[in-house]
């Protein structure tokens, strides 16, 4: 076993074969948060893609009111977590509905760290060209659309790279998650964060494209609002998904970290470029 490579600024140490470790004495909360983010930190250059998603929902399973208002379902601690996921990932992915409804910036304003590449899944070219994510130039941005609409998108005045994909949308109208993941991996974007909305995250869950799902539950009852996860009906409880999980408090919210796939231990044999270090 090689000696530890210690980064004194971040209180982290790299151990060959074991990945990142905490270097020093820390309280229980720090160990909890480190365990939560370590799967993102340990991804090796050239390893298969690793995909995480998050949804913030009410106690009754809604991510917005019936009118689409979602500001904010969860509290500030979970918003910090959301921005931290952005900072730790190569790319943040959102669907057209989220951009049209919320006009998000998808940057790391609340935490240290660089902005990820922003990826907008928009097979039918529904997103207005005035959307901030297409205009502000705050981070590299990919606007993914059906190949048949690429020439139309290319003619619009945006600060995003238009990518036309032939098989972006499946027969059921949902984005093909594996096509998206493979395309981003080919561009060198391997640690991916699916931020929303509910339809996009549900598609990635249904298609088996997520490694982890972070489900933040806030102490609020929305009523007849917009649902978060929308999965196929199961006949019996034995058929239902019951993945391994850990639970963390984030202020008044509770975060469920659901491991939808077994961990992949693909660590480099030498200290990596610390791109993912928080």
TILO-775925 format. One line per field, with one value per residue: residue in three letters; x, y, z of N, C-alpha, C in turn. Coordinates in steps of 0.1 Angstrom, whole numbers, plus 5000, padded with zeros to 4 digits. Example, Ala and Ser with C-alpha at 12.3 -4.5 7.8 and 13.67 -1.06 7.14 Angstrom:
type <- ALA; SER
nX <- 5132; 5128
nY <- 4943; 4978
nZ <- 5078; 5071
caX <- 5123; 5137
caY <- 4955; 4989
caZ <- 5078; 5071
cX <- 5132; 5129
cY <- 4967; 5000
cZ <- 5078; 5079
//
This chain:
type <- UNK; UNK; UNK; UNK; UNK; UNK; UNK; UNK; UNK; UNK; UNK; UNK; UNK; UNK; UNK; UNK; UNK; UNK; UNK; UNK; UNK; UNK; UNK; UNK; UNK; UNK; UNK; UNK; UNK; UNK; UNK; UNK; UNK; UNK; UNK; UNK; UNK; UNK; UNK; UNK; UNK; UNK; UNK; UNK; UNK; UNK; UNK; UNK; UNK; UNK; UNK; UNK; UNK; UNK; UNK; UNK; UNK; UNK; UNK; UNK; UNK; UNK; UNK; UNK; UNK; UNK; UNK; UNK; UNK; UNK; UNK; UNK; UNK; UNK; UNK; UNK; UNK; UNK; UNK; UNK; UNK; UNK; UNK; UNK; UNK; UNK; UNK; UNK; UNK; UNK; UNK; UNK; UNK; UNK; UNK; UNK; UNK; UNK; UNK; UNK; UNK; UNK; UNK; UNK; UNK; UNK; UNK; UNK; UNK; UNK; UNK; UNK; UNK; UNK; UNK; UNK; UNK; UNK; UNK; UNK; UNK; UNK; UNK; UNK; UNK; UNK; UNK; UNK; UNK; UNK; UNK; UNK; UNK; UNK; UNK; UNK; UNK; UNK; UNK; UNK; UNK; UNK; UNK; UNK; UNK; UNK; UNK; UNK; UNK; UNK; UNK; UNK; UNK; UNK; UNK; UNK; UNK; UNK; UNK; UNK; UNK; UNK; UNK; UNK; UNK; UNK; UNK; UNK; UNK; UNK; UNK; UNK; UNK; UNK; UNK; UNK; UNK; UNK; UNK; UNK; UNK; UNK; UNK; UNK; UNK; UNK; UNK; UNK; UNK; UNK; UNK; UNK; UNK; UNK; UNK; UNK; UNK; UNK; UNK; UNK; UNK; UNK; UNK; UNK; UNK; UNK; UNK; UNK; UNK; UNK; UNK; UNK; UNK; UNK; UNK; UNK; UNK; UNK; UNK; UNK; UNK; UNK; UNK; UNK; UNK; UNK; UNK; UNK; UNK; UNK; UNK; UNK; UNK; UNK; UNK; UNK; UNK; UNK; UNK; UNK; UNK; UNK; UNK; UNK; UNK; UNK; UNK; UNK; UNK; UNK; UNK; UNK; UNK; UNK; UNK; UNK; UNK; UNK; UNK; UNK; UNK; UNK; UNK; UNK; UNK; UNK; UNK; UNK; UNK; UNK; UNK; UNK; UNK; UNK; UNK; UNK; UNK; UNK
nX <- 5009; 5007; 5019; 4998; 4985; 4983; 4961; 4963; 4947; 4921; 4917; 4916; 4926; 4944; 4943; 4960; 4941; 4920; 4908; 4895; 4900; 4890; 4912; 4923; 4907; 4872; 4838; 4807; 4788; 4803; 4815; 4792; 4784; 4806; 4805; 4783; 4790; 4813; 4811; 4809; 4834; 4852; 4852; 4870; 4892; 4883; 4867; 4835; 4805; 4789; 4760; 4739; 4708; 4686; 4656; 4635; 4609; 4575; 4559; 4537; 4545; 4549; 4564; 4560; 4535; 4500; 4500; 4526; 4545; 4575; 4593; 4602; 4604; 4620; 4643; 4670; 4694; 4692; 4692; 4718; 4730; 4721; 4735; 4760; 4762; 4761; 4786; 4803; 4800; 4805; 4786; 4754; 4721; 4690; 4655; 4634; 4610; 4615; 4633; 4617; 4597; 4610; 4633; 4661; 4695; 4715; 4741; 4769; 4763; 4759; 4779; 4815; 4834; 4836; 4814; 4793; 4792; 4763; 4734; 4707; 4678; 4660; 4641; 4620; 4624; 4614; 4622; 4625; 4645; 4654; 4659; 4678; 4698; 4706; 4716; 4732; 4759; 4774; 4785; 4798; 4774; 4751; 4727; 4704; 4687; 4662; 4676; 4664; 4656; 4678; 4689; 4671; 4675; 4702; 4700; 4692; 4699; 4719; 4740; 4749; 4759; 4745; 4733; 4724; 4705; 4699; 4685; 4673; 4648; 4625; 4601; 4580; 4579; 4597; 4630; 4658; 4677; 4701; 4713; 4718; 4736; 4757; 4765; 4774; 4794; 4812; 4821; 4838; 4825; 4817; 4808; 4777; 4748; 4715; 4692; 4665; 4633; 4607; 4597; 4619; 4638; 4623; 4622; 4649; 4652; 4633; 4645; 4668; 4691; 4703; 4727; 4726; 4699; 4689; 4666; 4649; 4629; 4606; 4591; 4563; 4529; 4515; 4493; 4470; 4492; 4520; 4533; 4563; 4583; 4573; 4565; 4562; 4533; 4533; 4524; 4526; 4540; 4564; 4575; 4582; 4606; 4632; 4657; 4691; 4699; 4707; 4700; 4698; 4697; 4689; 4688; 4655; 4647; 4646; 4669; 4670; 4693; 4694; 4707; 4707; 4721; 4747; 4778; 4806; 4838; 4862; 4890; 4917; 4952; 4970; 4973; 4946; 4939; 4926; 4899; 4873; 4874; 4860
nY <- 4988; 5021; 5052; 5078; 5104; 5136; 5163; 5193; 5215; 5206; 5186; 5159; 5127; 5106; 5072; 5047; 5023; 5024; 5048; 5081; 5094; 5106; 5128; 5131; 5141; 5140; 5150; 5132; 5141; 5151; 5127; 5114; 5131; 5129; 5102; 5103; 5118; 5105; 5084; 5099; 5113; 5093; 5083; 5071; 5085; 5077; 5056; 5037; 5056; 5074; 5079; 5102; 5113; 5138; 5146; 5169; 5167; 5169; 5158; 5144; 5135; 5154; 5176; 5201; 5227; 5226; 5245; 5246; 5259; 5257; 5269; 5274; 5239; 5222; 5230; 5254; 5239; 5216; 5229; 5238; 5213; 5204; 5223; 5215; 5189; 5197; 5209; 5188; 5171; 5163; 5171; 5186; 5176; 5184; 5184; 5196; 5206; 5215; 5236; 5253; 5259; 5268; 5282; 5278; 5284; 5266; 5267; 5269; 5285; 5286; 5272; 5265; 5257; 5247; 5255; 5229; 5213; 5222; 5205; 5203; 5185; 5183; 5172; 5180; 5206; 5226; 5244; 5279; 5301; 5322; 5314; 5314; 5295; 5290; 5314; 5329; 5322; 5312; 5287; 5259; 5247; 5223; 5218; 5195; 5180; 5166; 5152; 5160; 5185; 5200; 5219; 5240; 5248; 5255; 5279; 5297; 5324; 5317; 5309; 5283; 5250; 5233; 5200; 5176; 5146; 5114; 5092; 5103; 5104; 5080; 5055; 5059; 5085; 5095; 5106; 5089; 5075; 5060; 5066; 5093; 5093; 5078; 5094; 5117; 5106; 5100; 5125; 5130; 5134; 5121; 5118; 5123; 5143; 5142; 5165; 5172; 5176; 5159; 5141; 5136; 5125; 5103; 5088; 5081; 5065; 5044; 5033; 5022; 5037; 5051; 5053; 5062; 5076; 5106; 5114; 5140; 5148; 5171; 5187; 5194; 5197; 5194; 5188; 5185; 5185; 5186; 5155; 5137; 5112; 5089; 5059; 5026; 5006; 4982; 4948; 4934; 4939; 4926; 4929; 4955; 4982; 4982; 4995; 4994; 5018; 5050; 5074; 5109; 5138; 5170; 5200; 5208; 5189; 5155; 5134; 5108; 5085; 5065; 5036; 5025; 5008; 4983; 4992; 5003; 4995; 5010; 5022; 5044; 5036; 5055; 5087; 5108; 5134; 5161; 5168; 5165; 5171; 5186
nZ <- 5000; 4991; 5005; 5020; 5001; 5010; 5010; 5024; 5024; 5021; 5039; 5032; 5022; 4999; 4993; 4977; 4959; 4978; 4976; 4983; 5016; 5049; 5065; 5095; 5126; 5130; 5134; 5139; 5120; 5099; 5090; 5081; 5059; 5043; 5036; 5021; 4998; 4989; 4968; 4945; 4945; 4943; 4917; 4889; 4864; 4831; 4840; 4839; 4832; 4859; 4876; 4893; 4907; 4920; 4938; 4953; 4975; 4988; 5019; 5010; 4985; 4963; 4940; 4933; 4934; 4921; 4902; 4894; 4910; 4926; 4944; 4975; 4977; 4994; 5021; 5030; 5036; 5021; 4996; 4995; 4994; 4968; 4952; 4958; 4947; 4920; 4919; 4922; 4901; 4866; 4847; 4847; 4843; 4828; 4821; 4794; 4804; 4830; 4825; 4810; 4829; 4853; 4846; 4853; 4865; 4871; 4883; 4906; 4929; 4957; 4970; 4972; 4942; 4907; 4880; 4865; 4833; 4815; 4806; 4785; 4780; 4752; 4731; 4714; 4710; 4728; 4747; 4753; 4734; 4749; 4774; 4805; 4808; 4783; 4775; 4793; 4794; 4815; 4820; 4802; 4778; 4767; 4743; 4737; 4711; 4689; 4659; 4636; 4641; 4644; 4626; 4628; 4655; 4653; 4640; 4659; 4682; 4705; 4734; 4736; 4728; 4702; 4699; 4679; 4680; 4669; 4680; 4704; 4716; 4729; 4718; 4735; 4741; 4760; 4770; 4758; 4781; 4782; 4758; 4761; 4783; 4772; 4751; 4765; 4780; 4760; 4754; 4775; 4798; 4827; 4853; 4863; 4869; 4873; 4875; 4873; 4857; 4875; 4856; 4840; 4858; 4866; 4842; 4839; 4862; 4856; 4833; 4843; 4846; 4866; 4892; 4919; 4938; 4952; 4974; 4987; 5014; 5025; 5053; 5045; 5033; 5002; 4988; 4961; 4940; 4917; 4909; 4919; 4915; 4890; 4885; 4870; 4877; 4903; 4910; 4935; 4968; 4969; 4944; 4943; 4941; 4965; 4974; 4988; 5014; 5029; 5055; 5060; 5080; 5068; 5078; 5083; 5066; 5053; 5039; 5017; 5006; 4980; 4968; 4937; 4921; 4924; 4940; 4920; 4921; 4909; 4910; 4904; 4902; 4911; 4926; 4917; 4893; 4911; 4904; 4913; 4940; 4969
caX <- 5000; 5015; 5016; 4988; 4988; 4974; 4958; 4960; 4936; 4908; 4916; 4913; 4938; 4941; 4950; 4959; 4933; 4909; 4902; 4896; 4897; 4892; 4925; 4922; 4896; 4860; 4826; 4798; 4781; 4813; 4816; 4780; 4784; 4817; 4800; 4773; 4796; 4824; 4809; 4812; 4848; 4861; 4851; 4883; 4892; 4881; 4858; 4822; 4797; 4783; 4749; 4731; 4697; 4679; 4643; 4630; 4595; 4567; 4556; 4528; 4551; 4548; 4576; 4555; 4520; 4493; 4504; 4540; 4554; 4584; 4603; 4610; 4598; 4630; 4649; 4683; 4704; 4691; 4696; 4733; 4734; 4719; 4746; 4773; 4762; 4765; 4801; 4811; 4797; 4810; 4775; 4741; 4711; 4676; 4646; 4628; 4599; 4622; 4639; 4606; 4589; 4618; 4644; 4672; 4708; 4723; 4754; 4773; 4763; 4758; 4790; 4827; 4835; 4833; 4801; 4794; 4786; 4748; 4728; 4692; 4672; 4648; 4639; 4610; 4628; 4603; 4628; 4626; 4659; 4657; 4662; 4691; 4708; 4711; 4720; 4741; 4773; 4781; 4791; 4795; 4760; 4747; 4713; 4702; 4674; 4661; 4685; 4656; 4654; 4691; 4691; 4663; 4682; 4714; 4696; 4688; 4710; 4721; 4754; 4749; 4762; 4734; 4736; 4713; 4707; 4689; 4676; 4672; 4635; 4620; 4587; 4570; 4581; 4607; 4643; 4666; 4687; 4714; 4719; 4723; 4748; 4768; 4770; 4782; 4807; 4821; 4827; 4846; 4817; 4814; 4800; 4765; 4738; 4702; 4686; 4651; 4623; 4602; 4595; 4632; 4643; 4615; 4627; 4662; 4649; 4627; 4654; 4679; 4703; 4708; 4735; 4720; 4688; 4688; 4652; 4648; 4615; 4604; 4579; 4552; 4519; 4512; 4480; 4469; 4503; 4527; 4540; 4577; 4585; 4562; 4570; 4552; 4526; 4537; 4513; 4528; 4551; 4577; 4580; 4586; 4620; 4636; 4672; 4698; 4697; 4711; 4692; 4705; 4690; 4694; 4679; 4642; 4644; 4653; 4674; 4671; 4702; 4691; 4717; 4700; 4730; 4758; 4790; 4816; 4851; 4872; 4898; 4930; 4963; 4977; 4965; 4940; 4937; 4916; 4888; 4861; 4876; 4851
caY <- 5000; 5033; 5062; 5087; 5117; 5145; 5177; 5199; 5225; 5200; 5176; 5147; 5119; 5096; 5060; 5039; 5012; 5027; 5061; 5093; 5091; 5118; 5128; 5138; 5137; 5147; 5146; 5122; 5147; 5152; 5114; 5112; 5138; 5123; 5089; 5106; 5123; 5098; 5077; 5109; 5116; 5081; 5079; 5072; 5089; 5065; 5046; 5038; 5067; 5072; 5089; 5104; 5122; 5142; 5152; 5175; 5166; 5171; 5145; 5136; 5131; 5164; 5184; 5215; 5229; 5223; 5256; 5245; 5266; 5248; 5277; 5262; 5227; 5219; 5242; 5259; 5229; 5208; 5236; 5237; 5199; 5204; 5230; 5207; 5179; 5203; 5212; 5175; 5164; 5168; 5176; 5185; 5173; 5188; 5182; 5208; 5211; 5222; 5249; 5262; 5263; 5274; 5290; 5277; 5288; 5254; 5270; 5265; 5298; 5285; 5265; 5265; 5247; 5252; 5251; 5218; 5215; 5221; 5197; 5204; 5175; 5190; 5165; 5187; 5220; 5233; 5255; 5292; 5305; 5333; 5308; 5318; 5285; 5291; 5328; 5336; 5319; 5310; 5274; 5252; 5242; 5214; 5218; 5183; 5180; 5156; 5155; 5166; 5199; 5207; 5231; 5251; 5252; 5262; 5292; 5306; 5331; 5311; 5306; 5269; 5241; 5224; 5186; 5168; 5131; 5107; 5084; 5109; 5101; 5067; 5054; 5063; 5100; 5098; 5106; 5076; 5078; 5054; 5073; 5105; 5089; 5073; 5106; 5126; 5099; 5101; 5138; 5131; 5138; 5107; 5118; 5130; 5147; 5145; 5174; 5173; 5175; 5146; 5132; 5132; 5116; 5090; 5081; 5075; 5054; 5033; 5027; 5016; 5045; 5058; 5046; 5066; 5086; 5113; 5119; 5148; 5149; 5182; 5186; 5202; 5190; 5203; 5184; 5181; 5191; 5178; 5144; 5136; 5100; 5083; 5046; 5016; 4999; 4968; 4940; 4930; 4946; 4919; 4934; 4969; 4985; 4984; 4995; 4998; 5033; 5057; 5085; 5120; 5150; 5183; 5210; 5202; 5179; 5142; 5129; 5093; 5082; 5052; 5030; 5017; 4998; 4980; 5001; 4999; 4998; 5012; 5033; 5045; 5031; 5066; 5099; 5114; 5149; 5163; 5176; 5163; 5174; 5197
caZ <- 5000; 4990; 5015; 5017; 4995; 5018; 5006; 5037; 5023; 5021; 5050; 5025; 5018; 4989; 4995; 4965; 4960; 4987; 4973; 4993; 5030; 5057; 5072; 5108; 5135; 5126; 5142; 5132; 5109; 5088; 5084; 5073; 5047; 5035; 5030; 5010; 4986; 4985; 4955; 4934; 4946; 4939; 4903; 4883; 4850; 4822; 4845; 4833; 4837; 4872; 4875; 4905; 4906; 4932; 4938; 4965; 4975; 5000; 5026; 5001; 4972; 4953; 4938; 4930; 4935; 4908; 4892; 4890; 4919; 4934; 4951; 4975; 4985; 5005; 5028; 5026; 5037; 5009; 4984; 4995; 4989; 4954; 4945; 4960; 4937; 4908; 4919; 4922; 4889; 4853; 4840; 4853; 4832; 4831; 4810; 4788; 4812; 4841; 4820; 4806; 4841; 4864; 4841; 4863; 4861; 4872; 4887; 4920; 4936; 4971; 4975; 4964; 4931; 4894; 4874; 4856; 4820; 4817; 4795; 4784; 4771; 4746; 4718; 4705; 4709; 4735; 4755; 4746; 4732; 4758; 4787; 4810; 4807; 4769; 4771; 4802; 4792; 4828; 4819; 4789; 4778; 4755; 4740; 4730; 4704; 4678; 4648; 4625; 4645; 4646; 4617; 4634; 4667; 4649; 4635; 4670; 4688; 4719; 4738; 4739; 4717; 4698; 4696; 4673; 4683; 4661; 4689; 4717; 4722; 4727; 4713; 4745; 4742; 4770; 4765; 4760; 4791; 4779; 4746; 4767; 4791; 4763; 4744; 4774; 4783; 4748; 4754; 4787; 4810; 4832; 4866; 4858; 4879; 4868; 4885; 4872; 4867; 4879; 4844; 4835; 4868; 4865; 4830; 4842; 4871; 4849; 4823; 4850; 4842; 4878; 4903; 4932; 4938; 4964; 4976; 4999; 5018; 5033; 5062; 5040; 5026; 4991; 4983; 4947; 4933; 4907; 4915; 4916; 4907; 4883; 4881; 4866; 4888; 4907; 4915; 4949; 4974; 4966; 4931; 4944; 4944; 4979; 4973; 5000; 5016; 5041; 5057; 5066; 5082; 5062; 5084; 5086; 5056; 5055; 5026; 5015; 4996; 4975; 4959; 4928; 4915; 4933; 4938; 4911; 4926; 4898; 4915; 4897; 4911; 4915; 4930; 4905; 4892; 4921; 4898; 4921; 4954; 4973
cX <- 5009; 5011; 5005; 4993; 4978; 4973; 4954; 4949; 4922; 4906; 4912; 4926; 4934; 4950; 4948; 4951; 4920; 4902; 4904; 4892; 4897; 4905; 4924; 4910; 4884; 4848; 4817; 4792; 4791; 4814; 4804; 4780; 4795; 4812; 4790; 4779; 4808; 4822; 4812; 4827; 4856; 4860; 4864; 4882; 4892; 4872; 4844; 4815; 4791; 4772; 4741; 4720; 4692; 4665; 4640; 4615; 4588; 4565; 4546; 4532; 4550; 4561; 4573; 4540; 4514; 4496; 4518; 4550; 4562; 4594; 4598; 4604; 4607; 4636; 4664; 4694; 4704; 4694; 4711; 4737; 4732; 4731; 4759; 4773; 4766; 4781; 4809; 4809; 4803; 4799; 4763; 4730; 4697; 4668; 4640; 4618; 4604; 4627; 4627; 4598; 4597; 4629; 4656; 4685; 4718; 4738; 4756; 4774; 4764; 4770; 4803; 4827; 4831; 4820; 4803; 4789; 4771; 4742; 4713; 4687; 4659; 4646; 4630; 4613; 4617; 4609; 4629; 4641; 4664; 4661; 4676; 4702; 4714; 4717; 4731; 4756; 4781; 4788; 4789; 4781; 4757; 4732; 4710; 4688; 4674; 4669; 4677; 4654; 4667; 4693; 4683; 4670; 4694; 4712; 4693; 4700; 4711; 4736; 4755; 4753; 4750; 4739; 4724; 4715; 4695; 4679; 4675; 4659; 4630; 4606; 4577; 4571; 4591; 4621; 4650; 4678; 4701; 4721; 4725; 4736; 4759; 4774; 4778; 4795; 4817; 4828; 4836; 4838; 4811; 4806; 4789; 4754; 4725; 4694; 4671; 4646; 4619; 4601; 4609; 4638; 4636; 4619; 4640; 4661; 4644; 4636; 4667; 4692; 4709; 4716; 4729; 4709; 4688; 4674; 4651; 4633; 4614; 4591; 4568; 4542; 4514; 4497; 4480; 4479; 4509; 4536; 4555; 4580; 4572; 4567; 4559; 4545; 4531; 4525; 4514; 4540; 4565; 4583; 4585; 4601; 4622; 4651; 4678; 4699; 4704; 4702; 4700; 4695; 4697; 4685; 4666; 4639; 4651; 4657; 4676; 4681; 4700; 4701; 4709; 4708; 4741; 4770; 4800; 4830; 4861; 4881; 4912; 4941; 4972; 4968; 4959; 4941; 4924; 4904; 4876; 4862; 4867; 4859
cY <- 5012; 5043; 5071; 5100; 5127; 5158; 5185; 5209; 5219; 5189; 5162; 5140; 5109; 5084; 5051; 5026; 5014; 5040; 5072; 5088; 5105; 5117; 5137; 5133; 5146; 5142; 5137; 5128; 5148; 5138; 5110; 5118; 5133; 5110; 5092; 5110; 5115; 5090; 5087; 5112; 5105; 5077; 5081; 5077; 5076; 5054; 5047; 5050; 5063; 5083; 5090; 5114; 5126; 5148; 5157; 5174; 5168; 5157; 5137; 5134; 5141; 5172; 5199; 5215; 5226; 5233; 5255; 5252; 5256; 5255; 5280; 5251; 5224; 5232; 5245; 5248; 5220; 5215; 5237; 5223; 5198; 5211; 5222; 5196; 5185; 5204; 5199; 5167; 5171; 5176; 5175; 5185; 5177; 5186; 5196; 5214; 5219; 5235; 5258; 5267; 5271; 5283; 5290; 5281; 5276; 5257; 5267; 5278; 5297; 5278; 5267; 5255; 5253; 5247; 5239; 5222; 5213; 5214; 5198; 5194; 5180; 5184; 5173; 5202; 5229; 5245; 5268; 5295; 5316; 5327; 5312; 5308; 5285; 5305; 5333; 5333; 5316; 5297; 5268; 5246; 5235; 5214; 5206; 5183; 5169; 5161; 5163; 5181; 5207; 5219; 5243; 5257; 5260; 5276; 5302; 5312; 5327; 5309; 5292; 5261; 5232; 5211; 5179; 5153; 5124; 5099; 5090; 5106; 5087; 5067; 5060; 5078; 5104; 5098; 5093; 5079; 5073; 5061; 5086; 5103; 5086; 5085; 5115; 5119; 5100; 5115; 5140; 5135; 5125; 5107; 5128; 5131; 5150; 5153; 5175; 5175; 5160; 5136; 5127; 5122; 5103; 5082; 5074; 5064; 5042; 5026; 5022; 5024; 5052; 5048; 5049; 5076; 5092; 5119; 5126; 5151; 5161; 5181; 5196; 5193; 5199; 5200; 5180; 5188; 5182; 5167; 5143; 5123; 5094; 5070; 5037; 5010; 4985; 4961; 4937; 4938; 4939; 4923; 4948; 4971; 4988; 4985; 4998; 5013; 5037; 5069; 5096; 5131; 5162; 5194; 5203; 5191; 5166; 5137; 5114; 5092; 5067; 5047; 5020; 5007; 4995; 4989; 4995; 5004; 4999; 5024; 5033; 5041; 5043; 5078; 5106; 5129; 5152; 5172; 5176; 5167; 5186; 5209
cZ <- 5000; 5001; 5011; 5010; 5001; 5011; 5018; 5036; 5024; 5032; 5044; 5022; 5008; 4992; 4983; 4968; 4969; 4983; 4983; 5007; 5038; 5065; 5084; 5116; 5132; 5134; 5133; 5120; 5097; 5082; 5076; 5060; 5037; 5028; 5019; 4997; 4981; 4971; 4944; 4933; 4940; 4925; 4896; 4869; 4841; 4827; 4838; 4839; 4851; 4873; 4888; 4901; 4919; 4929; 4952; 4965; 4988; 5007; 5017; 4987; 4961; 4952; 4935; 4933; 4921; 4898; 4887; 4899; 4927; 4942; 4965; 4983; 4997; 5010; 5024; 5027; 5025; 4996; 4984; 4990; 4974; 4947; 4947; 4950; 4923; 4907; 4918; 4910; 4876; 4846; 4848; 4842; 4837; 4819; 4805; 4797; 4824; 4836; 4817; 4819; 4851; 4859; 4850; 4857; 4861; 4874; 4901; 4928; 4951; 4978; 4966; 4953; 4918; 4889; 4865; 4842; 4821; 4804; 4796; 4774; 4765; 4732; 4709; 4704; 4716; 4743; 4747; 4745; 4742; 4772; 4792; 4808; 4792; 4766; 4780; 4800; 4804; 4828; 4806; 4789; 4765; 4755; 4731; 4724; 4694; 4666; 4637; 4628; 4647; 4638; 4623; 4646; 4663; 4645; 4646; 4676; 4703; 4721; 4742; 4726; 4714; 4694; 4691; 4675; 4676; 4670; 4703; 4724; 4719; 4722; 4722; 4748; 4753; 4764; 4768; 4769; 4787; 4767; 4752; 4774; 4782; 4756; 4752; 4778; 4772; 4748; 4767; 4799; 4816; 4845; 4864; 4869; 4872; 4878; 4884; 4857; 4870; 4867; 4840; 4845; 4867; 4853; 4833; 4852; 4864; 4839; 4830; 4848; 4854; 4887; 4917; 4929; 4952; 4965; 4988; 5002; 5028; 5041; 5057; 5032; 5014; 4986; 4968; 4938; 4922; 4913; 4911; 4908; 4902; 4877; 4877; 4878; 4890; 4913; 4930; 4954; 4971; 4953; 4932; 4946; 4959; 4979; 4987; 5001; 5028; 5042; 5065; 5069; 5075; 5067; 5088; 5076; 5059; 5041; 5026; 5003; 4992; 4965; 4950; 4920; 4925; 4930; 4928; 4917; 4915; 4901; 4907; 4907; 4916; 4918; 4917; 4905; 4901; 4916; 4907; 4935; 4958; 4978
//
